Amino acid sequence: MARIIPQEVINELQDKVSIVDVVSPYVDIQKKGKNYFGHCPFHEDNTPSFSVNDEKQIYHCFSCGRGGNIYQFLMDMEGYSFTQAVEKVAELSGQNVGFDFSAINQKQEDRYYNDHQERLIDLHESLTELYHYLLTTTKLGHDAMDYLQGRGLAKETIEDYQIGLAPNDGNIASQHLFNKGFVQEELLDSGVFTGANDDLRDRFRGRIIFPLRDRRGKVVAFSGRKLPGANDDQAKYLNSPETELFNKSQFLFNLDIAQNESRRAKELVLYEGFMDVISAANIGLKNGVASMGTSLTQDQAHIIGRYSKRLLLAYDGDKAGLEAMKRALDNMQTWSSRLDIDLLLFPNQLDPDEFIQTYGADAYREFVSKQRVSPIHFYRFYYRQHYSLNDDQGKLNYIQAMAKIISQTDTEVEQAIYIKELAEDTGLSQEVLTRQIKQVRQTEKKQRRNDSSDYAPIGQAAEGPIRSVQKDYSRLELSEMALFYHLLYSEETAIILQEEAPGFHFETPLMQSLYLLWQNYCQETASRDTSGFLASLTGQAARNQLVEIMAMNLPAELGEGELDDLVFNISTQSQLQAQMAAIDDQLSEAKLRDDLAQINDLHRKKIEILKQLKHTKR
C-alpha cells in the first residue's frame, strides 16, 4: 500500500512529526536517557517496557515484541489502514500532500480480504439472506417470529440485524449454496457445516440465527439460539467455530454499528451477551457491543480503547455476571488512564434484556442515566459480597482488598473520600486506614522496582526501568542481528561485505529475507533511510524483527576485525548447528538399534560441538 503514495512523501511526513508527540496522547511516557519509556498499551504491562526512540522514530515493547514507526503505531492503536495513518500524520504536520485519501482508502478497504475470505463472506451473506427469508416470509418461521416479537423485538430491529431461522432439515442450506456455485471445501471452511461428501449438515439447524458482523459490516459467523421447547440437552446458544474470518477473542458483536453510534453518544456500552445489545438497540440505544458471553480478552479491551474514551459496563446482575464484570474491569486496567469507566449493577439478578422486558424502555434509560457506579464503588460492593464484616478475618480481608484498590487512585482528594467510606464500612479510624493505604502504596512501589530489573535491550545500556522478557536469542541470531544493524547504519560496512564476501547470506530465513528487502529498497529508492524501509515492510514478523534491531544501541562503525568476527561467527555457528542436527538424527537411529557403542561415540561428538558453540566469538 505504501507504493500508492510516493516514498519521499511518506519519509518527509515522518521527519516533520515527532513519534513522541503521536504516542504521548495514548501512553504516559517519561524520558530516560535517549529514550522515552512507559507502560505498553498493547498488553497488560506492570513495568514500563514500552520504549520510544525519537531520533530513530520507532517504538518497541521489550516485553511483547510489538514495534514499528509512527504509521504502524497509529495502525495498531486506531485500526487505521496504512493510507489512513499517512493521512493522519499529514494532518498533524499541517502539510497538504495533494492526494485524494478517500479514494485510496476505499481501494484499500475493497482489498482488505483475500480472495478466499471474500468467498467465505459471500457464503455467509447468502446464508443470511436465506435464513432471514425463512424467518420472515414462510410458515417455517412463524413460531420463531412469535417468540422474537413476544420478547418485544420490533420488525424493524429484526430487519436491521437480519435475524433468521435455520431450517430443521440440515441439507437445505448446503443445497442452496451448491446451487449458488459454492463448493464443499468452502462450506466446510465456513464452519457452518459438519460432515463430508454428500452429507453436509447445517450445525445451526432448527435455531434462530443471529448474523455476526465484523467492524466493516461483513457477516463472518453466526450465533444460533434454540427455540423454546427444543431438546433440553441442546446448548441454549451455539456459535460458529473459529475460522479464517472469525476469531472469538478479537470479536465484538455490533461494533460495525456501535463504532459510529458511540461517537454520537460519547460512550460505548459493553454488554455480556448480544441479546442485551439487540434489546437496547430495539429501544434506540445502539452504542453497545458484546463479547459473546466470554470473559473480556486483552484484544477486546484494546479494541474498545480505540473507539471511545468513555465505557459503561452493563453485565448481568447475577453472581456470574458480577464475577465477569470484575474480570472485565481488571482487564481494562491497562486502559484506565485513557478511559472513563462506569458500571451498572442490575437489581434482582436481572440482565439488561430482562430489565427492559420487566420495567420498560423509559425505566431502562433512567437506570442507565442515574444508577451508574464508579469502579471503586463496584469493588466496594463486590468485596462486601465476598467478605463478612461481622468477623475480624473478614474485615481484615476486606480492608486489604480495598486498600490495594484505593492506593491506585490519582489524587489525595479521591483517596480521602474513599477512606472515609472505608472507615464507615469497617468502624476503623480514617487515620489508621490512611496509614495502611500508604503502606500498601509503598510496598507496591518497592515491588515494581524489584520487578524492574537491570536487563536492557540487546546491546543497550539500561536507561530506564525496563524488564526485558525478550526472546532468548542464540549466538547465531545475535551475530546476525548485530551484523544487520551495522549494514543498516554504515554504508561502508555494506560495501566491505560485498567486496570481501560477495556470496554472503544470512542463515536464518527471516534475516535473509530482511537483507534482500533492504538491498532492494536501497536500489529502488537510491537511499538508505531506515524509517522509510520500516514503513515499506508489510509483514508483522519482519517489522518486529527490524524494530528490535534498530533499537540496539551499537556504534554504527565496526572496529578493526569485528566484521570478520561476525561473518565467521555466522558461518561457523551455522555449520556447527547443522552438524548437531545430523548427530541428533544419527542418535535417534542408534537408539532404535540399541547400539550403545555408537550412542556413546555420538554423545562425545555432541559434547565437542557444544564446546565449540560455547567458545565461538560473540
N, C-alpha and C positions, 0 to 999 in steps of 0.2 A: 504494500500500500504506500510505502514511503516514496516510491518512484513516481506517483501521481503528482506530488509536489517536488519541485527541484531540490536536490540535496543541499545546495548552497543556502536556500531559504530556510530549510529545517535547521541547519547549523547556525545561521545568523540569528534566528529567533532564540535558539538555546543560549547563545552568547549574551543576548540582551536581557534575559530574565534569569535571575538567580534561583537555583533549585531550593535554596534555603527559604526564600520568600514564598515559594509554592508549597513547600512541605509544612511550614510553620502554622498555617491555619488548621491543619489536621493533627499535627503532633507537637507536643511541647518539647522542643529541642534546646539543649544548652551547649555552648561551645566549650570543648575540652581539647586544648592543643590545636591541631589543624582542623579537626573535625567537629561536627555537632552530633550530640547523642540524645536519644530519647527512647521511650517505650515503643516497640514495634506495633503499628496499627493493624498488622495482618495476622497476629496470633496473640494468645494470652501471654503477656510478657511481664514477668515480675521484676526483671532487672533491665536497665537501658541497653539493649543490644542492637538498637537501630542507629546506624551511622549515616551521616550526610556529609559529603565532601564538596564544598562549594567550588574549589579550584577545578576539580575533575568533573563537576556537575553530575554526580552519581549519588545514589542511596544504596545501602546494603544492610540487611539484617544478618548478623553473625550467628543468630540462633536458628531462624527458619530458612535462611538462604535466599529470601526474596531480595531482588535488587534491580536496578535499571537507571535510566536517566529521567529527566524532567517529564518527558512524554509518557514513559512507562508508569511513572508514579500516578499521573492523572488517569491513565487507563486502568490501573489497579484499584484506585480509590473510588473513581466515579463511574467505572464501567464504560468509559469512552472508547470509541474506535480510535485508530491512530490519527486519522484526519481530524476528528473532533478534538483530540488532545492538542494537535498543532494549532487548530483554530483558537482554542482556549489560551494557549501561550501567546499567540499573535494578539489576542485581545488584551492580555496582561501587559504586553510590550508596547501597546498603542500603535503598532505598525500595521499598515494596510498591505497585505501580501498580494492582493489582486486576484484572489481565487473565489469561485463560487463554491463555498464549502458545502452548502446544502445539496448541490448536485453530486458532489463527490461522496458525501456521507450516504446518500441514497444508494449510490452504486455499490459502496462497501456493504451496506445493510443487505442488499439483494444477494450478496455472496457470503453472508455470514455462515451459512450452512453449506456443507459439501453436497455433492450430487446424491449420495446415498441418504443423507439426512433429509434432504428435500423430498425424496421419495417417501420416506417414513412419515414426514409431516403431511404430505398429500394423502397417505393412507389414513392417518388419524383424522384428518379433516373429512375425508369421505365417510368414515365410520361415524363421525359426529353428526353429519347430515342424516345418515340412515337412522341412528338411534333417536335423534330428535324428531324425525318424521314419524317413527313408530310410536313415540310417546304422544305426540300432539294430534295426529290425524287418523289413527287406526284404533280399532276396538282393543287391540293388544295393550294399548296404553291407558285404558280407562281407569283401572284400579290405581295405577301409579300416579296418574293426574289427580285423582280424588285424594290420594294421600298427600301429595305436594300442596295442593290447594287447601287441604284440611290443616296443614301446618302454617297457612297464611301466606304462602308464596303467590304473588300476583303473576298473571300470564306474562306480563312484560319482563319480570325477573327470570321466569323460566326461559323466555326467548333470549334475553340478554346473555345468560350463561349457557345457552344451548343445551340445557339438561335433556337427557334422553332415556331410552329404555332398551336394554339388550334383550332380544327375544330368548325364550326358553330353548328354542331349537338352536343349538350351538353351531350349526352349519350355515345358517342364513347369512351371517356376517362374512364368513370366509368366501362363500359363493358370490356374494355381492362384490367383494374385492377382486376375485378372479375375473369376474365379468368386466371390471374396470381396468384390467390389464396388469394387476399386481401378481407377483409370483410367490411361491411358497416360502422361499428364503426371506422375502421382505415381510411376510406375515409373521414368521417366527421371530425375526429381528425386532419387530414392533413390541413384543412382549404381551400382546393382546391374546395370542392364540397358543394353545398347547396341542400336543400330539404330533403326528407326522403323516406324510403321504396323503392319502385321501380322507384322513380322519382328523382334520384340524378343527378344534373346537374353541369357541369363544369362552375365555376364562370368566367373563363377566355375565354370562347368560343368566337371564331372569332377574337382573339387578337394574336399579335406577342408576343412570350413568351421568357423572359429572366430569366434563372435559377439563383437563389440567393444562393451562396455557403458560408458556414461558413469558419473560418480560416483553417480548416482541409481539405477543398475542398469538403465537402459533401453538396449536394443540400438540403436546408432546407425550401425553399419557392420559390415563383415565382413573377415576375412582368410582367404584360401584357400591351402592348401598342395597342391602337385601330388602325386599318388600316385607311389610308386616305380615305375619302368618307364615313366612317361609320357614324352611327347615331350621330349627333352633341350633343345630350343630354348625351351621354356617357362621362365619365371621360377619359381624354387622357391616363392616366396611372392608373392601378389598381394593388395593391399589395396584397399578401396573408395577412390574418388577423394574429394577434399574436397567436402562438401555443406553444406547449411544446418545439418545436425546434427553433422557430423564435421570437425573442424579438427585435422589430424595434429600440428601443432606445439604444441597445447594438450592433447593426449590422452595419458593414461597407462593402459595396459592393467591391469585388475584393481583399479583404485582404489576401485571400489564395495565390494569386499571388504576390501582392504588398509587402508582408512582406519579401520576399526574394529579389525582384527587388529593393526595397528601400535600401537594404544594399549595392547592387552594385552601385546604383545611388547616394548613400549617402544622400537621400532625399525622403520624402513621399509627394505626392501631394494630397490635399483634394479638390474634386470637389463637386458641388451641386447635380448633377444627374448622374446616372450610364451611360447614353448615352455619356456623356463627357468622362468618364473613358474608355469606349469601343472605342470611336473615337480616343483618344490619343493612346491607345494600338494598334489600326489599323495602326498607323504610327511609331510604335516601342517604344512608351513611356508607359511602363507597370507598373510604380511605383505609380499609382493613386488609390485612394479609394473614395467612395461617401457615404454620409449619407442619401441616399434615398430621397432626396428632402425635408427633415425635418430640423429643427434647430438642430445644433450640440448639443448633450447632454453631460453632465459631464462624463457619462460612455464611450461615444465615444472618448471624449478628453483624458480620461485615457488610452484607448486602443492605441490611436495614440502615446501617450507619451512613451508607452512601446517599440515601434518598430523603432523609428527614433529620431535623435537629431536635424534634420532639417525638417521643414514643409513649404510647399508652398501652400497658399490658392488661388484657382483658381475658384472662383464663377462667376455666370453670371454678365454681365456688366450693367444690367438694375437696376432700383431703388430697386426692391425687392431683387435682388442679393446683392446690396450694404448693405441693411439692414441685410440680412442673414450673410454677411461677418463680419459685425460689431459684431453681436451676437456671431458668432463663435470665433472671436478674443477675445471678452470679456470672453467667456467660457474657452479659452486657457490660461488665466492669471495665473491659478494655476500652469501651466506647463512652464511659461515663463522663469523660472530660468534654466530649462533643455532643452528647445527648442529654436533654432534659427528660427524665423518665418519671411517669406517674403510673399508678396501678389501680385496678378496680377489684374490690372484694365483694362478690355477689352473695346475697343472703340465701339462706335455706338450701345451700349446696346446689344452687341453680347454675346452669351455664348461660351464656348470653342469649342464645336462641330460646331457651326455656323462659328466661326472664321476659323477653319480648312477647312470647306467646301468653305468658301468665298475666303480665301487667300492662302490656300495650306499648306502642311506639313512643308516645309522649312521656310515659314514665321512664322508659329506657333513656331517652335523650336527656331527661332531667338527672337521672342517675349518673350518666356519663359526665355531665357538666358539673355536678355538685358533690359527688361522693368519691372523688379521687383521693388517694393517699400517696405520700412520698415513699421512696424506697426504705428510708429508715423507719417510718411508721409501719410499713409492711413487715419488716424484720421484727419490729416490736410485737406486732400481732402474731407473727409466725412463731417466735420463740416462746411467747406466753402460752401457745397451744402445746408446746413441747416440754416445757419445764414447769413444775409446780412451784408457785411462790409461797406455798404454805410450809415448806420444809427448807432447812438450811442448805442442803446439797442442791436442790432445785433452784433456789435463789442464787446460789453461787454460780451455777452453770449459766443461768440467765444473764447475770452481770458480766461474766466473762465473754459470752457471745455478743452482747450489746456493746460492751466496751470496745471490742475489736471493730465493730461497725462505726461507732461514734468517733473513734480515733482517726478515721479516714475522712471526716468532714473537713471542708476547706477553711472555715472561719471560726473564730472564737465565739462569735455570737450564736452560730448554729450549735456549736458544742454546748454552750450554756443552756440553750433551750432543751436540747435532748437530755442533758444531765439532770435538769430539773424534772423532766418526765420520768427518767430512770429512778430518781430518788423517790418520786411518788409511787412508783411500782413496787419498790423494794423496802421502803421505810428507812433507808440509809441516808446519811447526810450528803449534801452535794459536795462538801469538801473531800470526804473520803472517796467518793466516786470520781472526782476530778483527779485526785492523785492516782487512782487505779488506771484511768484512761491515759494519763501522762506516762505511766509506767509501760502500758501496752504499746503506746506510740514509740517510746524509746527502744523497747525490745524489738519491735518490727523494723525500726530503722537500723538497729545493730544487725538483725538477721539479713537485711538487704545488703549491708556492707559485707557480711560474711559470704553471701551468695555471689557478690560481685568480685570474682577472683581477678588476679592479675593477668589472666590469659588475654591475649590480644590477637587481632587478625594476623594471618601469616605474614611474616616479615615486617611487622609493625610494632613499635613500642607502645605500651599501654598509655592511652591519653584520656581515658575516662573509665567509668565503672562498667566495663563490658564483661559479660560472662560468655565466653565463646564455647558453644557446644557444636562447633563446626565438624564437618566430616573428618575422619581420621585418615588423612591422605598418606599414600605410600610414598617412598622416596622417589620412585619414578614419576609419580604425579606431581610431587613438589618440584622436582627438577624441571619438568615440562612447563609448569606454571611460571616458575622463575624465568626460564628462557623466553617464554612468550611475553612476559612483562617487558623484558629488555627489547624484544622485537617491536613492541608497540611504541616504546618511548625513545628508541635510539635507532635512527636510520643507519648509522654506521654499523651497528651490530647486525642489522639485516643484510647489509652489503657484504660484510665479512663472512657471514654464514653461507651466503650464496656462493661466494668465491671459494671458500675452504671446504664446504660440504654441499656441493651442488645437488646431490640426491637426497639431502636430509628430509626426513619426515618424522612427525610425532607418532609415538606408538599407540597412545590411547585414541580411539576413534573421534571422540568429541574434540580433543585438542587439535587433531589433524584437520578436522572439518573447520574449526575456527581459523587455523593457519591458512587454509586455502581461501576461505571467505575474506580474510584480512588482505591477502595478496591481491585478490580480485578487486576488493574495494579500493585499494591504493592505486591500482591500474586504471580503474574506471573513473575515479574522481580526481586523479592526479594530486592526491593529498594524503596525509597521514593523521587525519583528525579522528581521535579515538571516540569522541562523543558522537560524531556522525556515523562512525562504524557501529557503535552500540545501537543507534536509532535505526540502522538498516537491518538489524537482526530480527527475525520473526519467531524463532524458536525460544521457548521459555528456558530450556536447559542451557542453550548456548548463551543467552543473555545473562543468566545467573552465574555461569562459569566466567564469562568475561568481566562482570562486575567484581567478582571475588578476586580476579587477577588485578584489575585496575585498583582495587582497594589495598593491594600490597604496597608497603612503604619501602621500596628499594631504590637505590640510586639508579638513574637512567643509564649511566655508562658502566660497563663492566670493567673490573680491574684486570690486570695482566694475567692471562692464563685462565680466567674464570669462564670464558666462553667454551674453551676446550674441555674444561672440567664438566660443564653442564651437558655438552654433547656426548662426552664419554659416559657420564652417569646414565643418560637416557639409553644409549646403545647397550651398555653393559647390563643395566638393570633389566632391560627387555630380554636380553639373551639369557640371563640367569633365571628370570621368571619362566621363560619357555622351557629351559632345562628342568626346572622344578615341576612344571606341569607334566613333562614327559616321564619324570621319575614317579610322580603320583600315579600315572597310568600303569607304569610297569609294576608298581607296588600292588595295585588292585589285582592285576593278573597273577602276580606271585602268591598273593594271599588265597586266590581261588585254587591254585595248585598246591597250596600249603608248603611252598618252597622256602624253608626257614633260612637257608644259606643266602639265597638271593634277597630275601626280605632284609636280612641284616646288612648285606652289602649296599642295598639301595638306601637304607636309613643312614649309613655312614656318608654316602654321597650327598644325601639331602642335608646333613649337618654341615658339610663343607660348603655347599652352596649358600646356606643360611649365613654362615660366617662371612662369605664374600659379599652377600647382600648387605650385611650389617656394616661392613667396613668400606663400602663404596662411598666416595666423597659426596658431600652434600653441597 
